[in-house]
Amino acid sequence: MTELNIIKMLAEEGNMRKAAERLFLSQPALSQRLQSIEKEWETQLFIRSQKGLVPTPAGEQVIAYAREAIMKREEVFETITSMVDRVHGTLKIACASIVGQNWLPQVLKEYVEVYPDAQISLMTGWSSEIVKALYEKEAHVGIVRGQIDWKSRKTHLFRDQLYLVDREITSIEELKETNRPFIQFKSDSNYHMEIQNWWSLHFVQNPGHQITVDQIETCKQLALNGIGYAILPSITLTGDEAVNKIPLLNNEEEFELTRDTWLIGYESSFELKQVEAFAQIVQKHAERLRNNS
């Protein structure tokens, strides 16, 4: 375990015990390594307190150096590994949470079976966070939802429909009279804007009673248990749920309200063999989903 990795891990965890667990070291051994590192830098890098580890001003500089050096090493290693035929190295994916929970696992299952030598680093979040991770080179590729402004490679994967889901409501018209709560989950601004625009086109007033939760799975379970109604994308529904699923229509011509999913990244990233291999498997699974929908 290099000194730079130790510094980076201590900064991420802010806790000696948690950092030691991730580094597979004992706390005394990690403390001794940190003392040696600080002696080499001739300054204190972290302040120890009951609340954890707090970087000193000098420590912040060393942490930034460590992160940059580790990232640069990974880039060089990836370039070297892309020169040989075998697919290995680290594949860094940033994926929208909804896709990461409901669709990506089957893609990664095939990927690790076909390319067992490749390592995977996966982060999930809102689409805006995915784009930010690509800009900051924290990920090779991103899987995002909705309308995304991306100037480099952008491949459409699939389009899923939005449904009103409830155990009692059977038509959109019933929303004008119902007292049932509207259950919403926190998401990126584009998703909420689409829902708000749809609502304003169909109704004069906002929902009278609302429940907001932090995760889409929580929102889904509340709706499935009859607590209220929710608007969910079809990617989150298996078809076996004991609820009414009413498609949202977005204009007088009754076009269905949908949500697009995209694979994005810089062209240079797709030149890496582990990324190219992932893109091929992703597009194969996306085509299968489109054909089955």
C-alpha positions in Angstrom: 0.0 0.0 0.0 1.6 3.2 -1.2 1.9 6.4 0.9 -0.3 8.2 -1.5 -3.1 5.7 -1.2 -2.9 5.9 2.5 -3.3 9.7 2.5 -6.2 9.5 0.0 -8.0 6.9 2.1 -7.6 8.8 5.3 -8.9 12.0 3.6 -11.9 10.1 2.2 -12.9 8.4 5.5 -11.8 11.1 8.0 -11.7 8.2 10.5 -8.6 6.1 11.5 -10.7 2.9 12.2 -12.7 3.0 8.9 -9.6 3.8 6.9 -7.7 1.0 8.5 -10.5 -1.4 7.6 -10.5 -0.4 4.0 -6.7 -0.6 3.8 -6.7 -4.0 5.5 -4.4 -2.7 8.3 -4.6 -2.6 12.0 -5.2 0.9 13.6 -1.8 0.9 15.3 -0.1 -0.1 12.0 -1.9 2.7 10.1 -1.1 5.2 12.8 2.6 4.3 12.6 2.5 4.6 8.8 0.9 8.0 9.1 3.6 9.2 11.5 6.3 8.0 9.1 4.5 9.9 6.2 4.2 13.1 8.3 7.9 12.8 9.2 8.8 12.5 5.6 6.8 15.6 4.7 8.2 17.3 7.8 4.7 18.6 8.8 1.5 17.4 10.4 -1.1 16.4 7.8 -4.1 15.6 10.0 -5.4 16.8 13.3 -6.7 14.0 15.5 -9.8 14.7 17.4 -12.8 12.9 18.9 -14.8 13.6 15.7 -12.1 12.1 13.5 -9.3 13.3 11.3 -9.2 16.9 10.0 -6.7 17.9 7.3 -4.3 20.7 8.2 -3.7 23.4 5.5 -0.5 21.5 4.6 -2.5 18.3 4.7 -5.0 19.6 2.1 -2.1 20.3 -0.3 -0.6 16.8 0.1 -4.1 15.2 -0.3 -4.7 17.1 -3.5 -1.2 16.0 -4.7 -2.0 12.4 -3.8 -5.3 12.3 -5.6 -3.8 13.9 -8.7 -0.8 11.5 -8.7 -3.0 8.4 -8.3 -5.4 9.5 -11.1 -2.4 10.2 -13.4 -1.0 6.8 -12.6 -4.3 5.1 -13.4 -4.4 7.0 -16.7 -0.9 5.8 -17.7 -1.7 2.3 -16.6 -4.9 2.3 -18.7 -3.0 3.5 -21.7 -0.5 0.8 -21.4 -3.1 -1.9 -20.9 -5.0 -0.7 -23.9 -2.0 -1.6 -26.0 -2.4 -5.3 -25.5 -5.2 -7.6 -26.6 -6.4 -8.8 -23.2 -9.2 -6.7 -21.6 -8.1 -5.6 -18.2 -7.5 -2.5 -16.2 -10.2 -0.5 -14.3 -13.5 0.4 -15.9 -14.9 3.5 -14.2 -18.7 3.9 -14.6 -20.9 6.7 -13.4 -24.5 5.7 -13.7 -27.9 7.3 -12.9 -29.2 5.6 -9.8 -32.4 4.3 -11.3 -30.5 2.6 -14.1 -27.9 1.4 -11.7 -30.5 -0.3 -9.5 -32.8 -1.8 -12.1 -30.9 -2.4 -15.4 -27.2 -2.2 -15.1 -26.6 -5.3 -12.8 -27.5 -7.7 -15.7 -25.1 -5.8 -18.0 -22.3 -6.0 -15.4 -23.0 -9.7 -14.8 -22.2 -10.5 -18.5 -19.2 -8.1 -18.5 -17.4 -9.8 -15.5 -18.2 -13.2 -16.9 -16.7 -12.3 -20.3 -13.8 -10.1 -19.0 -12.8 -11.5 -15.6 -9.5 -9.6 -15.6 -11.1 -6.2 -15.7 -11.8 -4.3 -12.5 -15.0 -2.2 -12.1 -15.5 1.1 -10.2 -19.1 2.1 -10.1 -20.6 5.3 -8.7 -24.3 6.2 -8.9 -26.2 9.5 -8.5 -28.3 12.0 -10.4 -27.6 12.7 -14.1 -26.1 16.1 -13.3 -23.6 14.3 -10.9 -22.7 11.8 -13.7 -21.8 14.6 -16.1 -19.7 16.3 -13.4 -17.8 13.1 -12.8 -17.0 12.8 -16.5 -15.8 16.4 -16.6 -13.5 15.8 -13.6 -12.3 12.5 -15.1 -13.6 10.4 -12.2 -15.3 8.1 -14.7 -14.7 6.8 -18.2 -18.3 6.6 -19.2 -21.7 7.8 -17.9 -25.2 6.5 -18.2 -27.6 9.4 -17.8 -31.3 10.1 -18.1 -33.4 12.8 -19.8 -32.2 15.6 -22.0 -28.4 16.0 -21.4 -26.2 18.5 -23.2 -23.1 16.5 -24.1 -20.7 17.5 -26.9 -18.7 14.3 -27.2 -19.9 10.7 -27.8 -23.6 10.3 -26.9 -25.4 7.0 -27.7 -29.1 6.5 -27.2 -29.8 3.3 -25.3 -33.5 3.0 -24.6 -36.7 4.9 -23.9 -39.0 4.0 -21.1 -42.5 5.2 -20.4 -43.8 7.0 -17.3 -46.7 5.6 -15.4 -49.0 6.8 -12.7 -49.0 3.9 -10.3 -51.7 3.4 -7.6 -53.8 0.7 -6.0 -57.0 2.7 -6.2 -56.9 5.3 -9.0 -57.8 3.9 -12.4 -57.7 7.0 -14.6 -55.9 10.3 -14.9 -59.2 12.1 -14.5 -59.6 10.8 -11.0 -56.6 13.0 -9.9 -58.8 16.0 -10.0 -61.0 14.7 -7.2 -58.7 12.4 -5.2 -57.5 13.2 -1.7 -54.8 10.5 -1.9 -51.2 11.8 -1.4 -48.8 12.2 -4.3 -45.6 10.4 -3.4 -42.5 11.9 -5.0 -38.8 11.0 -4.9 -35.9 13.4 -5.0 -34.3 13.4 -8.5 -32.5 15.8 -10.8 -34.2 19.0 -11.9 -34.9 17.8 -15.4 -37.1 15.0 -14.2 -39.1 17.2 -11.8 -39.5 19.8 -14.6 -41.0 17.2 -16.9 -43.4 16.1 -14.3 -44.4 19.6 -13.3 -44.9 20.6 -17.0 -47.1 17.5 -17.5 -49.1 18.3 -14.4 -49.6 22.0 -15.3 -50.9 21.0 -18.8 -53.6 18.7 -17.3 -54.5 20.3 -14.0 -55.1 23.8 -12.6 -54.0 23.1 -9.1 -51.0 21.3 -7.6 -51.6 18.0 -5.7 -53.2 18.9 -2.3 -51.3 16.3 -0.3 -47.7 15.3 -1.1 -45.1 13.0 0.4 -41.5 13.4 -0.6 -38.9 10.6 0.0 -35.2 10.5 -0.9 -35.1 7.2 -2.9 -37.2 6.0 -5.8 -37.4 2.5 -4.3 -39.0 3.9 -1.2 -41.4 5.8 -3.4 -42.3 2.6 -5.2 -42.8 0.6 -2.1 -45.1 3.2 -0.6 -47.2 3.2 -3.7 -47.3 -0.6 -3.9 -48.5 -0.7 -0.3 -51.4 1.6 -1.1 -50.3 4.8 0.8 -50.7 7.0 -2.3 -49.9 7.4 -5.9 -46.6 7.9 -7.6 -45.2 8.6 -11.1 -42.6 6.0 -12.0 -40.6 5.0 -15.1 -41.3 1.6 -16.6 -37.7 0.5 -15.9 -38.6 0.3 -12.2 -41.6 -1.9 -12.8 -41.6 -5.7 -13.5 -45.2 -6.0 -14.5 -46.1 -8.3 -11.6 -47.0 -5.5 -9.2 -50.6 -5.5 -7.9 -51.3 -1.9 -8.9 -53.0 0.1 -11.6 -50.4 1.4 -14.2 -51.7 4.4 -16.2 -49.5 5.8 -18.9 -48.9 9.5 -18.8 -49.8 11.4 -22.0 -48.2 14.7 -22.8 -50.4 16.4 -25.3 -53.7 16.3 -27.1 -52.4 13.8 -29.6 -51.8 11.4 -26.7 -48.1 10.9 -27.2 -46.8 9.0 -24.2 -44.5 10.8 -21.8 -41.2 9.0 -21.8 -37.7 9.1 -20.4 -34.5 8.5 -22.5 -31.4 6.8 -21.3 -28.0 7.6 -22.9 -24.4 6.3 -22.8 -22.0 9.3 -22.8 -18.3 9.8 -22.6 -15.2 11.3 -24.3 -14.1 9.7 -27.5 -10.6 9.1 -25.9 -12.2 7.0 -23.2 -13.8 4.6 -25.7 -10.4 3.9 -27.2 -9.6 1.9 -24.0 -10.3 -1.7 -24.5 -12.2 -2.2 -21.2 -14.5 0.8 -22.1 -15.0 -0.4 -25.7 -16.0 -3.8 -24.5 -18.4 -2.4 -21.9 -20.0 -0.2 -24.6 -20.6 -3.2 -26.8 -22.3 -5.2 -24.1 -24.4 -2.1 -23.0 -25.7 -1.6 -26.5 -26.5 -5.3 -26.9 -28.6 -5.3 -23.7 -30.2 -2.0 -24.7 -31.2 -3.4 -28.1 -32.7 -6.5 -26.3 -34.7 -4.2 -24.1 -36.0 -2.1 -27.0 -37.1 -5.2 -28.9 -38.9 -6.6 -25.9 -40.8 -3.3 -25.1 
